[in-house]
Amino acid sequence: MLRRLATWLGIEAIARLSQLIGIVILVTSIVLFICSLPYFQIQNLLPQLEDGIMPPLRGAIYPGSWFGICITVGVLIPHLANPKKSFSDEKPGCDAGRLYHDHIFNV
C-alpha cells in the first residue's frame, strides 16, 4: 500500500523515503553488530563456511534479487504512458513472484 502511494506521488517521494529509511537501517545494523561482538565466536561458523564465504554468497544472489525486481517495477511505473493502469498490474505481478519465490525456497 505504501509502495503504491510513493509511486503515485512520483520518484521524488521514493528518493526521499529511501534516504530516511536507509539511514535508519544503517544505524540499526551498526548498533546491532556492535552489540553482538562480545558473543561472536568464529568456530561456530566453521561447518557452514568450511569451503569459504563464496558458496553462501552465491546462494544468496537469487533470493536477494527478487526484492530488486519489485523496486525496479515501482520506480519505472511513473514513466509509463498510463501509470494509473499499471498500479493494478504491478501488485499481482509482485505477489506472483513472491509466491513463486516462497514455494521454491520453502519446500
C-alpha atoms as one frame of an Amber mdcrd trajectory, in Angstrom:
protein
   0.000   0.000   0.000   2.799   2.396   0.921   4.654   1.414  -2.235   1.650
   2.370  -4.354   1.314   5.733  -2.619   5.006   6.502  -3.083   4.813   5.532
  -6.740   1.703   7.666  -7.189   3.479  10.700  -5.705   6.450  10.183  -8.016
  10.119   9.375  -7.964  10.899  12.260  -5.589   8.827  10.664  -2.814  10.601
   7.340  -3.333  14.007   9.028  -3.186  13.189  10.966  -0.016  11.770   7.896
   1.682  14.803   5.806   0.725  17.094   8.434   2.261  15.232   8.261   5.562
  14.831   4.507   5.668  18.414   3.936   4.525  19.806   5.898   7.455  17.555
   4.075   9.938  18.568   0.670   8.569  22.269   1.575   8.529  22.291   2.891
  12.101  20.264  -0.069  13.372  22.566  -2.549  11.641  25.686  -0.920  13.055
  24.258  -0.829  16.587  23.189  -4.481  16.416  26.572  -5.514  15.029  28.467
  -3.667  17.771  26.201  -5.089  20.486  26.694  -8.645  19.212  30.509  -8.508
  19.031  31.044  -9.898  22.565  29.046 -13.006  21.617  30.808 -13.610  18.296
  32.698 -16.913  18.100  34.263 -17.774  14.742  34.406 -21.512  15.471  30.588
 -21.640  15.372  30.688 -20.702  11.674  33.126 -23.385  10.556  30.695 -26.155
   9.452  28.854 -23.786   7.123  31.929 -21.898   5.962  34.397 -24.758   5.581
  34.645 -24.005   1.826  34.906 -20.250   2.385  32.392 -17.402   2.212  31.688
 -17.618  -1.529  29.204 -20.564  -1.555  26.768 -18.825   0.848  27.147 -15.536
  -1.034  26.486 -17.234  -4.391  23.398 -18.880  -2.902  22.066 -15.543  -1.635
  22.076 -13.783  -5.005  18.813 -15.216  -6.339  16.698 -14.700  -3.171  18.033
 -11.165  -2.872  17.290 -10.343  -6.493  13.544 -10.858  -6.015  13.278  -7.641
  -3.997  15.115  -5.673  -6.660  12.586  -6.647  -9.323   9.648  -5.157  -7.394
  11.589  -1.975  -6.659  12.593  -1.604 -10.308   8.992  -2.006 -11.441   7.827
   0.531  -8.851  10.412   3.063  -9.973   9.575   2.686 -13.658   5.768   2.887
 -13.368   5.551   6.717 -13.233   7.357   6.886 -16.566   4.799   4.752 -18.429
   2.169   6.199 -20.758  -0.702   5.127 -18.472   0.659   4.805 -14.909  -2.789
   4.541 -13.285  -3.476   1.267 -15.101  -0.023  -0.031 -14.204  -0.724   0.063
 -10.466  -3.318  -2.670 -10.844  -0.865  -4.725 -12.930   2.083  -4.370 -10.583
   0.524  -5.893  -7.458  -0.456  -9.264  -8.988   2.957  -9.485 -10.641   4.861
  -8.877  -7.408   2.536 -11.210  -5.493   3.007 -13.966  -8.067   6.779 -13.531
  -7.825   6.620 -13.678  -4.036   4.512 -16.844  -4.075   6.847 -18.475  -6.604
   9.869 -17.429  -4.536   8.314 -18.740  -1.308   7.378 -22.031  -2.955  10.872
 -22.617  -4.360  12.791 -21.751  -1.189  10.413 -23.146   1.459   9.754 -26.587
   0.000
